[in-house]
Amino acid sequence: MHIQNVEFKARVENLETIEALILSIQATFVETQHQIDTYFNTSTARLKLREAGGNHSLIHYDRANTDTAKESDVIYYQHLPNAALKNILTAQLGVKVIVDKVRTIYAIDNVRFHLDIVQQLGTFVEVEAMNEGQNHTMHSLKEQCDFYFNTFKLQPENLIDRSYSDLLLDQNAD
Protein backbone atom coordinates (compact mmCIF):
# COMPACT_ATOMS: atom_id res chain seq x y z
CA MET A 1 0.00 0.00 0.00
CA HIS A 2 1.38 3.40 -1.01
CA ILE A 3 0.38 6.45 1.08
CA GLN A 4 1.34 10.10 1.07
CA ASN A 5 1.04 12.01 4.30
CA VAL A 6 2.04 15.14 6.15
CA GLU A 7 3.10 14.84 9.76
CA PHE A 8 4.79 16.53 12.65
CA LYS A 9 6.32 15.24 15.85
CA ALA A 10 6.71 17.25 19.05
CA ARG A 11 8.31 16.54 22.39
CA VAL A 12 5.78 17.02 25.22
CA GLU A 13 6.17 17.00 28.97
CA ASN A 14 2.67 15.79 29.80
CA LEU A 15 0.90 13.27 27.57
CA GLU A 16 -2.22 13.47 29.73
CA THR A 17 -2.70 17.13 28.79
CA ILE A 18 -2.44 16.32 25.07
CA GLU A 19 -4.72 13.31 25.49
CA ALA A 20 -7.36 15.52 27.18
CA LEU A 21 -7.19 17.93 24.24
CA ILE A 22 -7.51 15.04 21.77
CA LEU A 23 -10.57 13.76 23.61
CA SER A 24 -12.07 17.27 23.73
CA ILE A 25 -12.09 17.40 19.92
CA GLN A 26 -13.98 14.09 19.78
CA ALA A 27 -11.17 11.91 18.47
CA THR A 28 -11.83 8.18 18.58
CA PHE A 29 -9.55 5.87 20.56
CA VAL A 30 -8.06 3.28 18.19
CA GLU A 31 -5.65 1.23 20.33
CA THR A 32 -2.52 1.16 22.44
CA GLN A 33 0.39 -0.85 21.07
CA HIS A 34 3.85 -1.82 22.22
CA GLN A 35 5.87 -1.28 19.04
CA ILE A 36 9.37 -2.48 18.29
CA ASP A 37 10.73 -0.75 15.17
CA THR A 38 13.91 -2.27 13.79
CA TYR A 39 15.61 0.11 11.35
CA PHE A 40 17.90 -1.39 8.75
CA ASN A 41 20.93 0.11 7.02
CA THR A 42 19.93 1.51 3.64
CA SER A 43 21.56 3.82 1.12
CA THR A 44 18.39 5.87 0.61
CA ALA A 45 15.27 6.66 2.63
CA ARG A 46 14.39 4.57 5.70
CA LEU A 47 13.36 0.94 6.07
CA LYS A 48 11.91 -0.42 9.29
CA LEU A 49 10.23 -3.58 10.43
CA ARG A 50 7.47 -2.80 12.92
CA GLU A 51 6.48 -5.54 15.33
CA ALA A 52 3.35 -4.64 17.28
CA GLY A 53 1.54 -7.61 18.75
CA GLY A 54 -0.04 -9.47 15.86
CA ASN A 55 0.40 -6.51 13.48
CA HIS A 56 3.69 -6.61 11.63
CA SER A 57 4.67 -4.25 8.82
CA LEU A 58 7.67 -3.58 6.67
CA ILE A 59 7.70 0.17 6.09
CA HIS A 60 9.77 2.13 3.58
CA TYR A 61 9.53 5.90 3.91
CA ASP A 62 11.24 8.97 2.62
CA ARG A 63 10.92 12.42 4.14
CA ALA A 64 13.02 15.46 4.81
CA ASN A 65 14.33 16.19 8.30
CA THR A 66 12.58 19.49 9.04
CA ASP A 67 11.02 20.79 12.23
CA THR A 68 7.74 21.73 10.53
CA ALA A 69 4.92 19.62 9.13
CA LYS A 70 6.63 17.51 6.48
CA GLU A 71 5.59 15.34 3.56
CA SER A 72 6.31 11.63 3.64
CA ASP A 73 6.15 9.08 0.88
CA VAL A 74 5.36 5.73 2.51
CA ILE A 75 5.09 2.15 1.29
CA TYR A 76 3.61 -0.38 3.75
CA TYR A 77 3.78 -4.13 3.50
CA GLN A 78 1.69 -5.81 6.19
CA HIS A 79 2.45 -9.43 6.94
CA LEU A 80 1.91 -12.17 9.47
CA PRO A 81 4.53 -12.38 12.23
CA ASN A 82 7.47 -14.42 10.98
CA ALA A 83 11.00 -14.26 12.35
CA ALA A 84 12.45 -15.25 8.96
CA LEU A 85 11.81 -11.80 7.44
CA LYS A 86 13.66 -10.01 10.24
CA ASN A 87 16.49 -12.54 10.04
CA ILE A 88 16.84 -12.06 6.26
CA LEU A 89 16.80 -8.24 6.51
CA THR A 90 19.31 -8.33 9.37
CA ALA A 91 21.65 -10.64 7.46
CA GLN A 92 21.42 -8.63 4.23
CA LEU A 93 21.31 -5.04 5.50
CA GLY A 94 22.34 -5.03 9.15
CA VAL A 95 20.42 -3.38 11.97
CA LYS A 96 20.90 0.37 12.26
CA VAL A 97 18.94 0.94 15.48
CA ILE A 98 15.91 -0.38 17.39
CA VAL A 99 13.17 1.93 18.66
CA ASP A 100 11.04 0.57 21.51
CA LYS A 101 7.88 2.53 22.28
CA VAL A 102 4.35 2.38 23.61
CA ARG A 103 1.98 4.19 21.25
CA THR A 104 -1.59 5.20 22.00
CA ILE A 105 -3.49 5.99 18.81
CA TYR A 106 -6.53 8.24 18.30
CA ALA A 107 -8.15 9.25 15.01
CA ILE A 108 -10.44 11.78 13.37
CA ASP A 109 -11.22 11.03 9.72
CA ASN A 110 -7.87 10.87 7.88
CA VAL A 111 -5.81 12.20 10.81
CA ARG A 112 -4.05 9.96 13.34
CA PHE A 113 -2.77 11.17 16.71
CA HIS A 114 0.04 9.15 18.26
CA LEU A 115 0.92 9.57 21.93
CA ASP A 116 4.34 7.97 22.24
CA ILE A 117 6.45 6.92 25.20
CA VAL A 118 9.83 6.09 23.66
CA GLN A 119 12.44 4.25 25.70
CA GLN A 120 15.56 6.37 26.26
CA LEU A 121 13.92 9.44 24.64
CA GLY A 122 10.77 10.46 26.52
CA THR A 123 7.25 11.46 25.52
CA PHE A 124 6.00 12.79 22.20
CA VAL A 125 2.89 13.54 20.19
CA GLU A 126 2.86 12.83 16.48
CA VAL A 127 0.09 14.05 14.18
CA GLU A 128 -0.21 12.35 10.82
CA ALA A 129 -2.65 13.56 8.12
CA MET A 130 -2.92 10.79 5.53
CA ASN A 131 -4.04 10.81 1.92
CA GLU A 132 -5.10 7.17 1.70
CA GLY A 133 -8.10 7.80 -0.55
CA GLN A 134 -6.25 10.35 -2.70
CA ASN A 135 -8.95 12.93 -1.90
CA HIS A 136 -6.69 15.43 -0.12
CA THR A 137 -4.04 17.73 -1.51
CA MET A 138 -0.69 18.00 0.22
CA HIS A 139 -1.64 21.58 1.04
CA SER A 140 -4.86 20.52 2.79
CA LEU A 141 -2.95 17.84 4.73
CA LYS A 142 -0.46 20.48 5.90
CA GLU A 143 -3.36 22.74 6.93
CA GLN A 144 -4.75 19.89 9.04
CA CYS A 145 -1.40 19.44 10.80
CA ASP A 146 -1.11 23.18 11.40
CA PHE A 147 -4.63 23.24 12.86
CA TYR A 148 -3.83 20.50 15.37
CA PHE A 149 -0.45 22.02 16.21
CA ASN A 150 -2.33 25.16 17.27
CA THR A 151 -5.16 23.23 18.93
CA PHE A 152 -2.65 21.39 21.14
CA LYS A 153 -1.00 24.72 22.04
CA LEU A 154 2.41 23.46 20.99
CA GLN A 155 5.38 25.77 20.50
CA PRO A 156 7.91 25.69 17.63
CA GLU A 157 10.66 24.68 20.06
CA ASN A 158 8.68 21.49 20.82
CA LEU A 159 8.98 20.27 17.22
CA ILE A 160 11.33 17.41 16.42
CA ASP A 161 12.96 17.46 13.00
CA ARG A 162 14.09 13.82 12.90
CA SER A 163 12.78 10.32 13.44
CA TYR A 164 13.09 8.52 16.76
CA SER A 165 15.76 6.36 15.14
CA ASP A 166 17.87 9.44 14.36
CA LEU A 167 17.42 10.78 17.89
CA LEU A 168 18.56 7.47 19.36
CA LEU A 169 21.55 7.28 17.05
CA ASP A 170 22.56 10.83 18.01
CA GLN A 171 22.12 10.02 21.70
CA ASN A 172 24.17 6.84 21.43
CA ALA A 173 26.95 8.68 19.58
CA ASP A 174 27.48 11.01 22.56
HELIX and SHEET records of a PDB file:
HELIX    1   1 LEU A   15  SER A   24  1                                  10    
HELIX    2   2 ALA A   83  LEU A   93  1                                  11    
HELIX    3   3 MET A  138  THR A  151  1                                  14    
HELIX    4   4 PRO A  156  ASN A  158  5                                   3    
HELIX    5   5 TYR A  164  ALA A  173  1                                  10    
SHEET    1   A 9 LEU A 159  ILE A 160  0                                        
SHEET    2   A 9 HIS A   2  ARG A  11 -1                                        
SHEET    3   A 9 LYS A  70  HIS A  79 -1                                        
SHEET    4   A 9 ASN A  55  ARG A  63 -1                                        
SHEET    5   A 9 ARG A  46  ALA A  52 -1                                        
SHEET    6   A 9 THR A  28  PHE A  40 -1                                        
SHEET    7   A 9 VAL A  95  ILE A 108 -1                                        
SHEET    8   A 9 VAL A 111  VAL A 118 -1                                        
SHEET    9   A 9 GLY A 122  MET A 130 -1                                        
END                                                                             
